[in-house]
Amino acid sequence: MSDTSSEPAKYVAEYLDGPLEGTTEHRYLENGAPEPRVTQYALVDGTDAMFEYVAGDTRTLNGEQFVRYSFDAKDSDPLQGQANANEESKQI
């Protein structure tokens, strides 16, 4: 049996929506707390894209802390096919 007291504390990040919807990952607590914002990077159609997520509800399940993160579209790179909120639609 190994001594885990010297290992940094972890939590599970649950991504509720956006490009990472339905995925989870283990992350390390920062100063004893989950990160309030998480930045993720991914290749989308061969281009690097940045996605911002904001922490929400937390819960403990089987002794492990879970934090739900919601997609922050306004601070993220736009996804292909996603309309620009500042652009007016053109009538044909």
C-alpha positions in Angstrom: 0.0 0.0 0.0 1.5 3.4 -1.0 1.4 6.6 1.1 -0.7 9.1 -0.8 -0.4 11.9 1.7 2.6 13.4 -0.2 0.7 13.3 -3.5 -1.0 16.6 -4.6 -4.8 16.5 -4.1 -6.9 15.9 -7.3 -10.4 16.5 -8.4 -12.5 15.4 -11.4 -13.5 18.1 -13.9 -16.8 17.3 -15.7 -17.4 19.3 -18.9 -21.1 19.9 -19.3 -21.3 21.5 -22.8 -19.3 22.9 -25.6 -16.6 21.0 -27.5 -15.7 18.9 -24.5 -19.3 18.0 -23.6 -19.5 14.7 -21.7 -15.8 14.3 -21.0 -14.0 14.2 -17.7 -10.4 14.5 -16.5 -8.5 14.5 -13.2 -6.9 17.8 -12.3 -4.8 19.0 -9.4 -6.2 21.4 -6.8 -4.5 24.8 -6.8 -3.9 26.1 -3.3 -6.4 23.5 -2.0 -9.2 24.5 -4.4 -10.4 23.6 -7.9 -9.5 26.1 -10.7 -12.3 28.7 -11.2 -11.5 28.7 -15.0 -10.0 26.0 -17.2 -8.5 26.7 -20.7 -8.3 23.8 -23.1 -6.7 23.7 -26.5 -7.6 21.4 -29.4 -7.1 21.0 -33.1 -10.2 21.9 -35.0 -10.0 21.3 -38.8 -6.2 21.6 -38.6 -6.2 24.8 -36.6 -5.4 25.3 -32.9 -8.5 26.4 -31.0 -8.8 27.7 -27.4 -11.8 26.8 -25.3 -12.6 28.4 -21.9 -14.7 26.7 -19.2 -16.0 28.2 -15.9 -16.4 26.2 -12.7 -19.9 25.6 -11.3 -21.4 23.1 -8.9 -19.2 20.8 -6.9 -20.1 17.5 -5.3 -18.3 14.6 -3.6 -18.9 11.1 -4.8 -17.1 8.1 -3.2 -14.7 10.4 -1.5 -13.7 12.1 -4.7 -14.5 15.8 -5.5 -16.2 16.5 -8.8 -16.5 20.0 -10.3 -18.8 20.8 -13.2 -17.5 23.2 -15.9 -19.6 25.1 -18.3 -18.4 26.3 -21.7 -17.7 30.1 -22.0 -18.3 30.7 -25.7 -17.6 34.5 -25.5 -14.1 33.9 -24.3 -13.4 30.9 -26.6 -12.4 30.7 -30.2 -15.4 30.4 -32.5 -16.2 26.9 -33.8 -16.7 26.2 -37.5 -20.3 26.8 -38.5 -20.9 28.9 -35.4 -22.5 32.2 -36.1 -20.7 35.4 -35.0 -23.0 37.0 -32.3 -21.9 40.5 -33.4 -22.7 39.9 -37.1 -26.1 40.7 -38.5 -27.7 38.1 -40.7 -28.2 39.0 -44.4 -31.5 38.5 -46.1 -31.5 37.0 -49.6 
